[in-house]
């Protein structure tokens, strides 16, 4: 099992830059993501509708497919447990002021670390840069 952040899960439904590499990687293993990532994926899909990339019908179709895949356990949605929150606070407590870390990225990183993942797949440079502070390696497969 591999951990995708929500941008990578979204690329399984969107043809954003690098989607081919992400989909190829997804064929090799089952996918895990933090529970909050599910709402981030829905947000990404809605953003495409809002920006005019998807018509209303296309948006409903892709959202229906995502929800069907979720229902059929295509993803392992990991809970935001008290241990995840404790890790977020512990990392922020010692995080150098030079590291830019958004809370949504900290949740992904802490969730991956608490669930014993050694790597997290993302193309977000700030998330990838903060990964070592959580004891995991950030991997970008998008050229």
C-alpha positions in Angstrom: 0.0 0.0 0.0 1.2 3.5 -0.8 0.2 6.9 0.6 -1.1 9.5 -1.9 -1.8 13.1 -0.9 -5.1 14.4 -2.2 -3.5 16.0 -5.3 -2.4 12.6 -6.4 -5.8 11.0 -5.7 -7.4 13.8 -7.7 -5.1 13.0 -10.7 -6.8 9.6 -10.9 -9.8 11.6 -12.1 -8.3 14.7 -13.6 -5.8 15.1 -16.4 -3.8 17.7 -14.6 0.0 17.9 -15.2 1.6 14.5 -14.4 -1.6 12.5 -14.3 0.0 9.7 -16.4 2.8 9.1 -14.0 0.4 9.1 -11.0 -1.9 6.6 -12.7 1.0 4.4 -13.6 2.1 4.4 -10.0 -1.4 3.7 -8.7 -1.5 0.5 -10.8 1.2 -1.0 -8.7 -0.4 -0.9 -5.2 -3.5 0.0 -3.3 -3.8 3.7 -2.3 -4.1 5.2 1.2 -4.9 8.8 2.1 -6.0 10.7 5.2 -9.7 11.0 5.6 -9.6 14.7 5.1 -8.1 14.1 1.7 -11.5 12.8 0.5 -13.0 16.3 0.9 -9.9 17.8 -0.8 -10.5 15.6 -3.8 -14.1 16.6 -4.0 -13.0 20.3 -3.8 -10.5 19.7 -6.7 -13.3 18.2 -8.8 -15.7 21.1 -8.0 -12.9 23.6 -8.8 -12.7 22.1 -12.3 -16.5 22.6 -12.6 -16.3 26.1 -11.2 -13.5 27.0 -13.6 -15.5 25.7 -16.6 -13.3 22.6 -17.3 -16.3 20.3 -16.5 -19.9 20.9 -17.6 -22.5 20.3 -14.9 -23.1 16.8 -16.3 -19.3 16.0 -16.5 -18.9 17.2 -12.9 -21.7 15.0 -11.7 -20.3 12.0 -13.6 -16.8 12.3 -12.3 -18.0 12.9 -8.8 -20.3 9.9 -9.0 -17.4 7.8 -10.2 -15.2 9.0 -7.3 -18.0 8.2 -4.8 -18.6 4.8 -6.3 -14.8 4.1 -6.1 -14.8 5.2 -2.5 -17.9 3.0 -1.7 -16.1 0.1 -3.4 -13.0 0.6 -1.2 -10.7 1.7 -4.0 -9.0 3.9 -1.3 -8.1 3.3 2.3 -9.2 6.5 4.0 -7.2 6.7 7.2 -8.7 8.4 10.3 -7.5 11.6 11.9 -6.9 10.0 15.2 -5.7 11.7 18.5 -2.3 10.3 17.8 -2.2 12.1 14.4 -3.1 15.3 16.0 -0.5 14.8 18.8 2.1 14.3 16.1 1.1 17.4 14.2 1.6 19.5 17.4 4.9 17.8 18.3 6.3 18.5 14.8 5.1 22.1 14.8 6.7 22.6 18.3 10.2 21.9 16.9 9.7 22.9 13.3 12.2 25.5 12.2 10.7 28.9 11.3 12.2 28.5 7.8 9.8 25.6 7.0 6.5 26.5 5.4 4.0 23.9 6.4 0.2 24.3 6.0 -2.0 22.4 8.4 -3.6 20.3 5.7 -0.2 19.1 4.6 0.8 18.5 8.3 -2.4 16.3 8.6 -1.3 14.2 5.6 2.2 13.9 6.8 1.3 13.0 10.4 -1.4 10.5 9.2 1.1 8.8 6.9 3.8 8.7 9.7 1.3 7.4 12.3 0.2 4.7 10.0 3.8 3.6 9.5 4.2 4.7 5.9 7.9 5.4 5.0 7.0 7.5 1.9 4.3 9.9 0.8 3.6 10.7 -2.8 2.9 14.3 -3.7 4.0 17.0 -6.1 3.6 19.8 -3.5 7.1 21.1 -2.9 6.2 22.4 0.6 4.7 19.1 1.7 7.7 17.2 0.3 10.1 19.6 2.0 8.4 19.1 5.4 8.2 15.3 5.1 11.6 14.6 6.8 10.3 16.4 9.9 7.7 13.7 10.2 10.3 10.9 9.7 9.1 10.0 6.2 10.3 10.6 2.7 8.5 12.7 0.2 8.4 11.3 -3.3 7.5 13.2 -6.5 6.8 11.1 -9.6 5.7 14.0 -11.7 8.4 15.1 -14.2 
